Amino acid sequence: MARKKANDGVLATIERLTGKVPCPMYLRSALNKYLYQEQLFEGATAENTHGRRKQLGQLRGPDTDNLVRNLLDLDALFSGETTTVIDVVTGAIDANILNERLNDVEQSMQQRLDIYRYWLDRISSARSVLADPHLNLKVDRLDERLLAARNTEIPAIAPFALHALQVQEASEAKARTGLPSAAEFVSRADAYLALDDLANADRNACSAIEQDAACARGWFIRVAIALRRRQSAMRTFHRKRMEAQEFAEPFSGHERWANEQADESANDAWEHQQSLDAILPQAILHWPQNAGRREYGDLWKQVRNVFVGRMFSIAVHSVQRAGSREQWAHLNGLALEWELEHRKQPYASSSGLTGSSSFSAEETRAITKLLAVYDDKPQQFFDIIEGSRISTDFQLYHLRFALRMEGCDAHWAKLQAAVATSTLASQADNLMRDPTVAKLWQAHYCRHSHPAALVQSYAKWLKETQAQSNGHLRHSVLRQYAYLFHHQFVRRQFGLCGEVAAEALALFEGATALTGWFGWQPHPYDDSISMPLHQCRYWEYLAAVAAVEQRRKSEPLSAKAQAILDDESRWREAFSEQAKCFWTASMEYEEGCGEDWPEPPYGIDLRERENWAKEAQLLPYK
């Protein structure tokens, strides 16, 4: 004899609520997901813990029917997301998160309506077109033959949007019977991405990764979305900034509104960049491959370059990541630069080798993987015509150096070969435009080659670059010489300092100053100091500093250095023009004000006779 259905059973409850017999199985499967939740039903046990057996809850009580109705409605509304439904019913979900989820649902539903309306309005046209005996679907394009019957205001839809929607709905249907697999979440994320629904695509990709931390497609979708969001915010920022500067009347409400919009977009871009930073290492580690080759080659190169650039920025700018300024300087090969600055400002908090790395464990693994790929096939790592190849290659080399990984010498040799075969314009664009790259490039160059070779060959390269640009890069060249002078000065190679100063003076071609330029440039490693690189007198001062220090070390003097020392009195008088040859130091206070004052370069005041003496001590500049 068959067992009689209980009035408070699942089947009887659903049949009573729907009025349909037999019970629809999809509703039974959906309700079963919640019947094991203790916070929803009396007597339910979700897990086999403490010897308790997994058990269905009881469908009893005066409000049970309402609870079941609400669960099934919310399960449909949130596409079978069990956790979200439970949090909504129990009140555990944050109000802001709930509002965001409902916005996503509303956007998704509107998108589905648009897709179905688009095709519904073309069904009658499809009947006549597909019945046309002259139609050749091997040649003719169907969507161009279909005409809208009534509603011409229906927005355009993405190509193959109906197909993507059907895949999405099929995946959601499976979710209502239980937790989808990682592959099903990925399939749903792909469909949402094809429909440009980034919020739902990202959420489903996250769900796939929760089930499978190494889900390559899930990480790929997440990084693609993060890039699109950041780029969209940056485009809006530039558009609004241009609107404020080019189209709005000065001091108008329009200008103020456009600037506010630009600021909001800049904040959005920064938030998207932070999200992207968290995703990049895993995207590098789990990039989709097919038969050993990385898929989506163009996007892979973009992600790779963005990752290398972000890691390089962390290495060279984030003192906090390193633990102390001394550790940061040690990792970047700038220990001597730090020692000079520390003698000037001996802050205890900046000292100490912490042994810390600037990178997290997963960032280090991702960098290591990229370097392994580079070492395996260096010729295929970059495209021959890739414009930023040298810059990215150098940044990758510096990451290898900062992590003290093997292969630095071989990597440098390959990098030098790439530089030698590139155009001078490309070298300038890749190695001179960014001040941080320019400083570190010179430091690594000096580390691998004798400094004299740098003064001869690298300075010649700078001059040729300047000549090709009709003198437009003279100011950039002077900045390079300032970096190079400082690099040699902290290493007490004063003879080479004098040669650098002489090379800089040659660029003035008899002029006392260079015009058409603001002139003042920040000190290489102290932003509170500005240097008057556009003044010829400044470079004469540096040449004199080099000659004085060279004599103190009892080094052989060049003819130019000896001539400077022989004419001490004239130079002491010439250097009385502080504005032309002294640094400008500045300090800002919490109250919002600040002060500036002149400071002799490297703490050596050559207006004073005693600072020209042979036995004078090199003091830290103050």
N, C-alpha and C positions, 0 to 999 in steps of 0.2 A: 504494500500500500504506500502511495507517495506521501511524503511528508508535507503537511499543510503549512502554508506560509504564515508566519507570525504577523500580527497586526503592526508590531513595532519593528519589523525587520526592514532591511534596506530595500528589497523589492517592493514590499507593500507600501512603504513610505513614499517611494518615488512614484508608484502607480497612483497613489492617492493624490499626490501633488500635481501630477501631470494629466491625470484622467486617461492615461494610455495603458492598455494591457495588451501584450506583456510589457514589462518595464523596459525602456530604452537602455541598451547595454552601455552606451557611451556615458549616460548619466550615472549608471551604477559604478562604472570604473572611476569616474571623476569623484564621486562621493567617497568611495573607498579610500582615497588618498588622505582624507581628513578624519576618518573614523578611528584611527590609531593615535590621534593627538590628545593627550591628557588634558590640555588646556581648553579643549573644545567639548569633549564628551565624557560623561561619567563612566568610569570603569575601563577607559582606554589605556593601553600600554604600548608605547612605541618601540621600545628596545628590549632585548633579552638581557636586562641588567638585574643584578642582585637576585638571580634565580627566578625572576618574574618572566612569564611567557608573554610574547607579543599577543595583544588581545584587542578586538574591536570594542568600541564604546557602545553605550546603550542609547537607542533612539527613543527615549522616554522623556516625559515632562511636558508641561503645557506650551513651552516655547520651542520645542525641538523642530517642529515643522518650519518655523520662521528661520531658525538657524540653518537648516538644510537648504531652504530657498536661497538664503543669503550666500552661503558657501558656493552653491552652483552658479548663481549669478556672477559673483566676484571671480570665480574660476574662469568663466567665459570672458569677463571683462579684461582680466589680466593674463589671458592666453595661457592658462594652466600653470601659472607660477605659484606653486603651492606655498612657499615661504612668504611671499608677498600677501597672499590671501589670509594666511594665519595671522600675520602681523596686523593687518587691517582689522580683522574681526576681534582680536584681543586688545587692540589699542596700542600695540607695541611700536608701531611705525611712527616716525617723526612726521610732523605736519608738513614740513617743507619737502621731505622726500615723497610723501604721499602726493603732494601737489605736483611735483615734477613727474611722477609716474602717471598721474592722470593727464598731464599735458602731453606726455609721450603717447598715451593711448588715444587721446583726441586727435593728435597729428596723424597717427597710423590709420585711424578710422577714416579721417578726411581723405587721406591718400588713397585708401581702398575705394572709397566712393568715387573719387576722380577717375580711377582706372576703370572701374566698372561702367561709369557713366560714359566714358570715352568710347568704349566698345559697344555699349548698349545703343548709343546714338548712331552707330554705323552698321548695325545688324541688317537693317533693310537694304543698305547699299551693298553689303556683303552678299546678300541673296542674289541681287541682280548681277553683280560683278562675277561671282563664282559660277553663275549660270551662263555667262557669255562664252559662246563656243570659240571666239577668237582670242580669249585670254590664254596666254602661255606663261604659267607660273615658273617655268625654268628661266624666263627672260624678264617678264614684267614684274614690277615691284608692286605688291598688293596694297601696302598702306597708302601709296600715292594715288591709287584708283578709288579708294573708299572715300565717300563724302559724308559729312555730318548731315543728319536729317533735320534736326530741330535746334539743338542748343549749341550755338557757335561760340559761347563764352566758356565752355569747358576747357580748362587749362591743358596745355600739352603735357604728355607723359613721357617718361624715360623709355628708350628703346627696349622692347621685350618686357615691359613692366608687368603685363598680365602673367607671363611665365614666372617671373620672380615672385609675384603675389601668390600664385598657386603653390609654388614650392614652400613659401612661408606658411601658408595656411595648412598645408599637409603636415608640416613639422609641428605646428601648434596643435593640430588634432592629436598627434601622438603624445604630446606633452600632457594632455588631459587624462591619459590613462596611467601616467607615472612619470618619474623624472626622466627627461630626455638624456640621451647619451651625448658625449662631447661632439661626436660627428653630427648629431641632429641639431645641437646648438649652433655649430659652425654653419650647417646648411641654412638655418634660419638667419644667422648673421649675414651670410652672403646675400640672401634675398633682400634683407633690409638695406644692405649697402648698395645693391643694384637700384633700389628705389630712392637712394639718397637720404634714407632715414638713419642718420648717423647715431642718434641716441640709442635707438633699439638695436642697431647693429653692434654697437660697442657693448651694450649690456649682455647680449647673447654671446659675444666673443668672450667676455669675462666669465660667463657661466661655463663655457667650454673649457676655459683654462682652469677653472676651479675643479673640474673633473679630471683634467689631464694637463698638468703643469707644463708639459713639453708639447702642447698642441701647436704645431707650426702654423696652421692656417688661422688659428685664433689669434696668435701674436701678430701675424701678418695683417689681419684685419684691424687690430687695435692700432698698430703703428701707422697704417694708411689713414685711418680716421684722425689720429692725432695730428698728422702732417696737414691734412686738409683743413682741420679746424684752426691750426696756427696760421696757415697761409691765408685763410679767409679773414681772420682777425687782422692780420697785417695789411691785407689789401684795403680793408675798411679804414684802418688807421691812416694809411697814406692818402686815400681818397678824401677823407674828412679833413686831414691837415692841409691838403692842397685846396680844398674848398674854402677853408678859413683864410689861407694866405693869398689865393689868386682871385676868388670870386666875391667874397664877403667884403662889405664896407668896413674900414678900420673902426674899431671900438663899437661896432654895431651888435645888436642882439644875435644876428645871423653868425657873426664871427665867434661870439662867445659860445653859442650853441654848437657850432662845428668843432671848436676846440674841445668842448666837453665830450662830444661824441668820439673824437679822436683819442682822448684820454681813456675813455671807457674801453675802446677797442685795444689800446695798448695794454691795459690791465688784462683784458681777455687773452691777448696774445701771450702775455707772461704766464698766465695760469695754464694755457694750453702747452706752453713750452715746458713747464714743470711736469705736466702729465706725460709729455713726450719723453722727457729725460728718464722718467721711471720705467718707460716701456722699451726704450732703445736697446739696452743690453740684452734683454730676453729676445727681442726681435732679431738681433745679430746672431745670438746663439741658436735660435730655432727657425731660421729662415727656410721656407719651403724649398725642397730640392726634388729634381726629377732626374733619375739616372745619374746621380752625382753632380748635376749642374743646377745652379741656383735659378729658380724661376723668377720672372718679372725683373729682368736684368736692369732696366732703367731705374725702377724704384729701389732696387737693391743698392745701386750706386749712390742714389740720393740719400738713403737711410745710412749707408756706410759713411758718407762724407759728413752728414750731420752729426753722427755719433762721434767720429774722430774729432770734429771741431768742438763739440761740447766737452769731450774728455780733455782735449788740449786746453780749453778755457779753464777747466777746473784745475788742471795741473799748474798753470802759470798765474792764476789769479786767486785761487781759494786758499788763503793762509789758514783759515779755520779748519779745512779738511786735513791739512798736514799736522795740525796740533800746535805749531809755533812758527814764528817767522824764520827762525834759524833752520828748522826742519824743512820748511818750504824752500828756502834757499839751497839747502843741501840737495834736495831731490831734483832741483832744476839746474844744478851745476853752478850756483851763484854764491857759494860760501864766502868767497873773498869780498864780493859786493856787500854781503850782509855784515861782515866784520867791520868794514869801513863805516857803514851806516850805524852799526851798534856802538861804535866808539863815539859817534856824534850824539846819539840818543840811546843811552844804555838802559832801555826798559827791560826789567826782569821778565815780564810776561812774554817778551818776544824771543827769549833765548831758550836753549835746551833742545837737544836732539831727541825727539820723542820716539823715533823708530816707526812712526805711523806712515801709512800710505795715504795718498790723496784719493784713492779709489776704493769703492766697496768690493766685496768678494766677487759679485756677479759682473761688475764693471771690469774688474781685472781679468775674469775669464773671457769676457767678450773681446777685450783688447788682445789677449793672448791668442784667441782664435783668429782674429784678423791678421795678426802678425804671422801666424802659421800659414794662412792662405797666401800672404804676401811672399813669404820665404819659399813656398812651394812653386809658385808660378808668378814671379815678379813682373814679367813682361805682359802678362794677361790681367794683372790686378787693376791697372789703369788703362783707359782708352788712350790711344796715341794722340787724339785730337782733344782730349779732355783739358779744358782751359785752366782748371784749378789743380792740375795734377801735381805740380811741384809743391804748391802750398800744402796740399793734403798729405803728400809723401813726407814732407818735412815734419808736419805735425805728428804723423804716425811714428816717424823716427824719434821725435822727442819723447813721445809716450814710452817707447822702448827704453830710451835712456833713463827717464824718470823712474821706471819700474826696475831698472838695472837688469834687464833681460839680456840674454845672449844674442849675439849677432849684430851689435851696434856698428862695428867696423865695416862689416860686409854691407849692411844697410846704407851706411854713409857713402860707401864707394858707389853703390847703385844710384843713390840720390845725386851725387856729384856728376855722374855720367849723364843723368837726365837733365841737369842744369846746363851742362856744357853743350848739349845738343839743342837746347831751347833758344828762342829768340831773346834779344835783350829786352824787348818790350814785355815779354812773358816773365822774364826774371824780375823785372821791376815791379810788375803787377803782383806777382806771387810772393816776393821776398822783401819788398820795400814798403808796400802800402800799409800793412799792419805794423805798428811800432813794436809790439811784443815779438812778432815773428822776426822782425829786422834785428832786434837785440840778440835774440837767441841764435839766429842764424850765424851772426858774427862770432858769438861765443863758441858754438860748435865748430865753426871753421877754424878758429884759433886753436881749438883743442886737437884737431886732426892735422893741422898744417902749421909750419912755423909762422909766427906773427909777421915776420918780414915779407913772407910770400903774400899774406893778406893785404898788406899795405901796397904792394906792387900790383898784384893781379886783381884783387877785389876793388881797390881804388880805381884802377884803370877801367874796370867794368862799369863803375859808377859814372865815371867821366864820359864813357862812350854812350851810356844810357841818356845822360844829360844832353850830349851833343845831338843825339837822334831826335830829341824832343825840343830842339831849338832853345835850350836853356830853361825850359819850363820846370825842370826837375832840380834846378840848382839848390832850391831850399830843402828839398827832400834829401839831396846829397849831403848838405851840411848837417842835417839831423843824423844821418848815418855816421858821419865823421865824429859827431858829439858822442854817440854811443861807443864808437870804436876807441876814442880817446879815453873814455871812462873805463872801458874794459882793460886797456893797457895800464892805466894809472893805478887801479887797485891791485894789479900784479907787479907794480913797481918797475915796469918796462918803459922808463922815461925817454929813452932814445927813440923808441917807436912812437911815443906820444908826440914828440917833436916833429916826426915825419908826418903824422896825421895832421897836426896843426898847420904845417907847411902846405899840405895838399889842400886844406880848407882855404887858406889865404889865397891860393892861386885862383880860386873860383871868383874872388872879388874883382880881379882884373884891374886893380888900381883904385877901385871905388872904396869909399869909407863905409858904406852900408848898402844893403840890397833893399830896393823899394818894391812896392806892390805886394807886401806880405806883412802880416801882423808881427812876425819876427820872434816873439818870445815862445820858447818851447819848454815843456816840462822836463825836469831832471829825469834821467833814465829810471831811477829807482826811488825818487822822493817827489811826490806830487805837490808838496808844499813849496817847491823851489822851481823858479822859471829861469831860463838861460837866454841871453840876447844873441842868438846864433846869427842874426842878420847884421850884426855889427862887426866890422873888420877888427876893431880894437879888442873885442872879446877874444878872437882867435890869436891875436898878438899876445894877449895876456896868458892864454894857455900855452903858447910857445915859450914864453918866459918862465912859467911854472915848470914846464918840462926841462928847460935848460938848468934852472936852479937845482931841481931835484936830481938831475943827472950828475951835476957837479958834486952834490953831497954824497952820492954813491961812488964818487971817484971813477966814473965811467969816461971813456974817450968821448970828447965833444966834437960834434960836427961844426963846420965853419959857421953855419947859421946860429947854432947855440952859443958858440964863442962870441960872435958878434953881439948877441943880445947881452951877454954878461959883461962885455967890455963897455957897453953903453948904458950901464945901470942907471945913472942919474937921469938921463933923458927918459928912460922908460918909467922910472918912478914918478916923474912929473906927468907923463902921458896917461898913466893909470889913475890919475886923480879924477878923471871923468867916470865916476862910478856907474852912471846910467848906461854907459857903453861897454863896460867890461865886468861889472859885478853881477852876481846872481841877485834875484829878488826873492826873498823868503817871505812867507805869509803865514798867518795864523788866524783861524776863525774861532770865535767864542760862542758859547751856548746862547748868549743873549742875542745873537744874530749879527753882531758887529765883528770887526777884525782889524788887523794891522799888517802892514808890509814894511820891510826894511831891507837895505842892501847887505849883501853878504859876500865876502871874497871867495872866489871859486876854490873849493877844497880846503877852505880855512887858511889859505896862504895869502896874506895881505902884502902885496909887493910894493905898496906905497911906503912901507916901513923898511928902513935900511937894514935892520937886523935880520929880516927874512930873506935877504940876499946872501947872508953869510954862509961860508962853506960848512960850518959845524952846526948850523941851526937844525933843530929836530922837526921832523914831520909830525905835526899835531893834528888831531882830529878836528875837522872844521865844525864850527858851532853856529 
